[in-house]
Amino acid sequence: MIIIDSQAVKNTCNASVESKGFCFNKATNGIKRHLAIDTLEFPFFTHCTRANVSDDAGLIEMFTLNIDYLKSKPIDIPKITILLDQFLSQPVL
């Protein structure tokens, strides 16, 4: 089982201007961290985007960058269940 969430983080002094954006939902100017963890809270994937990137777009980017891991999963392991904190506007997989 994989649990997905994201967090908007305010500006940091070491983030470049090109890597920052404004998240209207959280009223935060900065970056957004996307994280996929298992039920024991061990991270599967992490991905950082500008704060103005939507959660579903960041999720798709994160899985696109790590698709080789999901393709290499042995066939005899049960299917992976993905839990999200909100309903996405488009299907992920």
Summary of the structure (lengths in Angstrom):
residues: 93
radius of gyration: 14.4
end to end distance: 14.8
largest distance: 47.0
contacts: 224
relative contact order: 0.23
helix: 20%
strand: 35%
